């Protein structure tokens, strides 16, 4: 993945997870929710990209 595309993915993931987990902000589970959100989105991306470039 080109670095510019990867940088955009990271920013979109960060923004999305911050909004999706806003209800947990300042709570003890906030960090775990953010990490879980990032993990789920990254796994979805990997699943979609699997097989691309394989011939």
C-alpha positions as CSV (number, residue, x, y, z in Angstrom):
1,X,0.0,0.0,0.0
2,X,1.5,3.4,-0.9
3,X,2.5,5.5,2.1
4,X,0.1,8.3,1.2
5,X,-2.8,5.8,1.1
6,X,-1.6,4.2,4.4
7,X,-1.4,7.7,6.0
8,X,-5.0,8.5,4.9
9,X,-6.2,5.1,6.3
10,X,-4.6,5.8,9.6
11,X,-6.2,9.2,9.9
12,X,-9.6,7.9,8.8
13,X,-9.4,5.1,11.3
14,X,-8.3,7.5,14.1
15,X,-11.2,9.9,13.3
16,X,-13.8,7.2,13.0
17,X,-12.8,5.4,16.2
18,X,-12.7,8.6,18.1
19,X,-16.3,9.3,17.1
20,X,-17.5,5.7,17.5
21,X,-16.1,5.5,21.0
22,X,-17.0,9.0,22.1
23,X,-19.5,7.7,24.7
24,X,-16.7,6.0,26.5
25,X,-14.4,9.0,26.6
26,X,-13.0,9.6,30.1
27,X,-14.1,6.2,31.2
28,X,-11.8,3.3,32.2
29,X,-12.7,1.3,29.1
30,X,-12.0,4.1,26.7
31,X,-8.5,3.0,25.6
32,X,-9.6,-0.6,25.2
33,X,-12.6,0.5,23.0
34,X,-10.3,2.6,20.8
35,X,-7.8,-0.2,20.4
36,X,-10.6,-2.7,19.6
37,X,-12.0,-0.3,17.0
38,X,-8.7,0.1,15.3
39,X,-8.1,-3.6,15.3
40,X,-11.5,-4.4,13.8
41,X,-11.1,-1.8,11.0
42,X,-7.5,-3.0,10.2
43,X,-8.7,-6.7,10.1
44,X,-11.5,-5.6,7.7
45,X,-9.0,-3.9,5.5
46,X,-6.7,-6.9,5.4
47,X,-9.6,-9.2,4.6
48,X,-10.6,-7.0,1.6
49,X,-7.0,-6.7,0.4
50,X,-6.2,-10.4,0.7
51,X,-5.4,-11.9,-2.6
52,X,-4.7,-8.7,-4.4
53,X,-1.4,-8.9,-6.2
54,X,-1.3,-12.7,-6.1
55,X,-1.2,-14.3,-9.5
